[in-house]
Amino acid sequence: MMTATQQVIEQLRRFESRNVTFLEPDGSWPIVWDRAAGTQVWDLEGKEYLDLTAAFGVAAAGHANPRVVAAGQAQMSRLLHAMGDVHPHALKAQLAARLSQLTFGRWNQTEGKTVFCNSGFEAVEVALKTALLATGRRRILSFAGGYHGLGYGALNATDRGLFREPFLSQLGDFGESLLFPANATELDETLTRLKSRLATGEIGTVLLEPMQARGGIRIPPPSFLTRLRDACDEHGALLILDEIYTGFGRTGRWFACEHSSVVPDLICLGKALTGGFPLSACVGRSELMDAAWPRSQGEAIHTSTFLGHPVGCAMALAQIDELTASNLVQESERKGQAALESLVSLAQELENSRWTLTARGCGLFLGLEITLADGQPGTAMSLSIIKDLLHEGFILLPEGSAAEVISLTPPLTIHEQDLQRTLQALEIQLRRYL
């Protein structure tokens, strides 16, 4: 007789596109989630897990945060759906004002204007449309390893052949990719190429994640964003920051760009914005948004049925309140620094001739990269460790183009002892390969 998990897996095998969910033939992957609270997840058989992913960074304030859930439930019973770009609801206006204050209001005492969307890639595509309307230049610069979603516009900037190559014949081909720098030498190389392309006058915008998530928890040199901002200003190009993953406290600041005190022209937000409801946003400088987008004459030229959904807006306002009231941005910095120190010590302690470990991170945005002695990525080792830890009750994900980085991006509410327990379990797994 099949278990409850096996029954679900069989239904997926029969009725979901086979390209969506990876199903290990031996049944060892995936687990099927049943419920979650805080940092804990339970599968259909009742086994408990510690979530070190925050479900792709979404559950920054913890799974099923009571404040956020209550706000969503109350809104569902009052107004489940409105007419986003025709007859609005009050919370859409409140959230737009709150995002203005949280971004440009905090950064330089100005205002921002928002276009709400459903998924992260949609926010990126709004930003790209804004840049085209504002500058009249179709070409963009993005960065190797960058991930900006899988819509046809965003795919021009997402640097992963797996996602792009099947659809190249239909893509607009308006993007160019530069090296995402990991050190001072690479920074100089990137800036030289960047300035050369900007000088042609063809480039309307530069799009990047200030710290790359799916690219492998990659942290650029501290001066990178500042020098990028200066180059954009010099040549009249816009700077778009994709903070869909790094926003809302993930890196120990409300937004990762704040580590460099850089103000973008447009910022893309999602994931942790609501803590679990599909809502995203593109927030831009007010004067830029007004210059780019014409006043509505009764038909918005970028919109969707669920634009600024009332339940999503209610949850987002509650999520921001929770992050603020519980000091979770500051907690991310504090806990992340301690965890990174432990990861660095672990990498040094386990140094050997067959593989090396590189620890890096910022706030609770942490990664441990495995590189084999011949310089090749330690993909098989990384994936094996993640799978073994899953069956010990730890949920982690691989990052990097070759899945060679074990990432830790837990809810910001995680307890220090749970972080240490995770690192101890990781150390045991790594020592098996000595």
N, C-alpha and C positions, 0 to 999 in steps of 0.2 A: 504493500500500500504506500502511495506517495505521501511525502510530508507536505505541509502547506506551502513551503517554499518551492518544492519540486512542482507542485501543481501550478503555481504562478509562472515559474520558468517555462513550463510546457505551454501555457497559454501565450506567453510572449513569443516562444518559438513558432507557434502556429499563426498568430494573428498580428504581430508587430513586424514592421520591416526588419529584415535580418541585419541591416546596416546600423541599427540604432544601439541596441544593448549587446555588449560582448558577453556571450554565454560560454564559459569554459566547459568543454565536453564532459569532464569528470565531475562537474557540479560544484567545483570548489570556488567558483566566482560566477555571479555576484551573490551577495546576501540580499534578502528582500526586507526592506524596512517596514516596520509596523507602526512604531510611534517613536517620538523623541522629546526630550525635555532637557534644557540646559546644555550640557556637553554629552549627554548620554543618548544612545540609540538602542532600540530593541528590535530584534528581527521577529519574524512570524512565529518562531518557536520559543520566543521569550528570552533568547540569549541577549545579554547586555554588552554594549560596545562603548568605547570612548572615542568620540569623533574628533579627529585632528584635522579635519578639512573645513569645518563649519558649512558643510554641504556646498562646496565651491565658493566659500567666503560669504555666503548669504547670512548665516545665523550669527552675526557679530555679537548680538546681545543675548545669545543662547537660543537654542531651539524652543519654540513655543513660549517665548518670553511672556509672562502674564500680562504686562502692560500692553504689549503689542497685540496679543490675542484678544484681550478685552476690547481694544479699540476696533479691531476688525469685526468682532462679533456684534458690537453695538451698531456699527455702521451697516452691517448686513441686514439687521432688523429694521433699520430706519430708511436706507436708500441703497439698494443693491447695485443699481446701474443708473447712469444719467446720460446726457447727450453732450459729450465732451466739448465739441467745437460749435455747438448750437445753443443749447440751454445748459449752462454749467452748474456745478454745485459749489458750495462755499469752500469746501476743503481743498479744492484744486487751487483756488486763489491763495488760501492760507499756506499751502505747501510751496507754491511758487515764491511767495514772499519769504518763507523760511529758508529756502535754498539760496535766494539772493543774499540774505543776511549771512548765511553760513559760508558763502564763497566770497563774492566780491565785496560784500559789506565788511567782513572780517579782514580781507586782504588789503583793501585800499580805500575803504569808506565810500565806495560807489555802489551801483546797483547792477544786478543781472536780470536777464529775462530768460524764461524757460520754455522749451517745447517738451511735453511729456510723451513718452513712448511706452512700449510694453517690454521689450527685451534690450539687452545691452547693445547689440549690433545696430538696432534701430536708432539709438542715441548717437552712435558713431555716424550713421548715414545722414542724420539731421545736421550734424556738425560739418560733414563734407559738403552737403548742399548749401549750408550757410556760407562756407568759405568760397564756394564757386560764385554764389550770388553777390558776395561782398567784393571779391577781387576780380572776377571775370577770367580767372586763370584755372584751367582744368587739371593741371598736373599737381601731384602731391608727392611728398617725401615721407616714407615711413622707415621702419628699422627691422633688420634681420632678427628673427625670433619673436617678432611682435604678433600678438593675437588680438584681433578687433572684431571677431565674429564672422559669420558665414553667409550673410546676405551678399548679393552681387556687388553692391557698392563697397561694403566693408572688406570683401575678399580681395579687392585691389590692394589692400594694405596688410592683410593677414599673411604672414610669411611662413607658410607650411604647404609644401607640395601636395601632401595628402588631401588637403581641403581644396586647393586651387586647381590642380591639373585636370581633373575630370570636366571642369567647366570653363577652361581657358578660351574656348571658341566663342563664348558668349560674354566674357568679361570686357569691360570698357578699356582696360589696359591704360589707365591714367596714373598708375602708381610706380614709384621707383623706390628701391630699398637700399638703405645705408647700413653699415656695420654699427651694431649697438655696442658701445665701448665698455670694456671691462677694466681698463687700466689707462694710464696717462698716454702711453704710446698709441693705443687704439683711439683714444679721444682726439689726439691731434690728427690722426688719419681721417677720422669721421668728419671733423670740423672742416678740414681742407676740402674734402669732397662736397660737403654740405654748402659751403660758401661758393664753390665753383658752380654748383647747380642753381643756387639762388641768384647768382649774378646774371644768369641768362634771362631773368624776368619771366620764365615759363612756370615757375612754381608758385602756386597760390597758398599752399599750407603745408605745414609739417605736423604730422600726427604720430604720437607715440604714447606708450605707457611710461610714466616716469621711473617705474621699477617693473620689470617684466615678470609676470606670473607663470603662464604656461610656457614661456621661453626658458624657464629654469630658475625662478627666483633670482633674477639677475639684477644686481645693484650697480649702477654706473658710478663713475667718479663724482665727487661732490660738486664740482664746478660745471658738470655737463649741462644741466638745465639752464643755468645762468648764461652760459656762452651760447647755447641754442637760442634762448630768448633774445639775446643781443643781435645774433645773426638774422633772425626773423625780422626784428625791428629795422635793421639796417637796409633790408631789401624789400620791405613792405609785404612780407608773408605772414600769415596767421599761424599761431601756435595752438594746436588742439591737444589737450591731455586726456587720454583715456584712463580715467580713474575708477572704472567699473569694478575692478578687483581691489585696488589699493585704497579706495575711498572709505570714509566713515571709520577711521581709527585703526585700520589694519596695520599700518606701519608705525604706529605710535604718534601720529599727527592726524588731524581730521582728514587731511589729504596729503598724499606723498609729496606733492610739489612744495609743501610748506617747509620741508627739510632744507630746501634751497631758496626759500623766500621768493619763488618765481610765480608770477600771476599769468595764467594762460589767457588767451582770447576766448576760448571755449573749453568747457570741461564736460566730460561724459560720465554719468553716474548710473549705478544700477546695483545689482546683487544685494549688498547690505543696506541699501536705501530703505527697504521695507521689512527685512528680516524674513521674508518668505512669500511675498506676493509679486506677481510679474508686473513691475513698474520700473521704468528707467527715465532718465532726463538728460537733455542737453541744455546746459546753462551757459549763456554767453554774455559778454559785456552789453549793457542795454543799448548803447549807441551803435554797436556793431549789429546787433539783432535788428534794430530799427532800420539801419541802412541796407541790410541784406533782404529782409522779408517785407513785402508790400502789406499795407493794411488790408485786413480781410474785407471783401466786398460781399460776403455771404457764402464764400466757398474757400476753405483753407487749402493751400496747395501742398501741404504735408499734414496729414491727419490719419486717424484710424478710429474704428468703432469704439474701442475701449480706452481712448485717450484720456489720461488723468482719471483713471477709474476711482470712484469714491472709496471703495474698500482699501485699495492700494494707498491712496492719499492719507486715509485715517491711520493706517499702519505705519506709514513713513513718518508722520508727525509724532506718533508714539515711540517709534524706534529712535528718532533723534532725541526725544525727551529722555529715553532710557539711557542712551549712550552718554548724555550729559549728566543726568542725575547720579548715575553709578560710576562716574569718572572712568569710563571704559577706555577712552582714548589714552589717558595717562597710564592706566593699568596695562594696556597693550605695550607701551614703551617699557615699563618697569619689568613686566614678566618676560617680554621678548629679549631684553638685554641679558637677563640672567640665563635664559634658555640658550641664547647664542653663545655665551661664555662656556656653557656646558658642552655645546656641540663642538666648539673649537677645541676644547680640551680633549674631547673624545676623538676627534680627528687626529690630533697630535699623538695621543696615547696608542692609537691603533695603526700608526704609520708602519708600513711594511714594503717589501720589494715587489709584491704582486699587484697591488692597487693602492690608490691614494684617495683620501676623503678631503673635500673642500667644503667648509661650513660658511654660510653667509646668510644675511638677513637684516631686517629692520623692523622693530616692533614684533608682533606675532605674525610675521611674514618671513618664514625661515626655510632654508633648504640645505640638504647635505648631498653634494655631488660625488658620484663614484666614477673614477677614471682608472682604467686598467693600465698596467705597466707599459703597454705598447702605445698608449695615448688614446686608445679607443674608449668610447663610453661604456660604463658598466651596466648596460641595460638589463641583461639577464639577472644579474645579482640584485639590482634595485627592485625589479618586478617580483623576484622570488621572495625577497625580504618583506615587501609590502603585502604579498599574499599570505605569508606565514604569520605576520603580525595581525592580519585580519582575523585569522582563526584563533589567535590569542586574545582577541577582543579589542583591537586597535584599528580604527579606520584611517588610512592614509592614502595619498595619491602620488603618482609619479608626475614629474614635470620635466621640461626640457625636450628638445627636438627628438632625442633618442630615449626618452623616459629614464634618463640616467640620474635624475635628481629626486630624492625622497623629500617631499615637502611637508611642512607643518604649518597649517594656517587654521588653528582651532578657534572656536568661539572666544571672544575676548574675556568671557567670564570664567575661563578655565582656571582651576586651582593650581598653584605651584606644585603641589605634590603629584597631581595628575600629569603635569608636564615632566616632572622628574621620573615618574613611573614609566612614562612613554620612552624617555631617553634610556632608561635602564633596559627596557625590553629591546630597544633598538640595538644597544650595545651587545646584548647576548646574541642577537641574530648576526651582527657583523663579525663577532668573534668566531662564529662557525666557519668563516671563510679564511681564517688565518692559517 
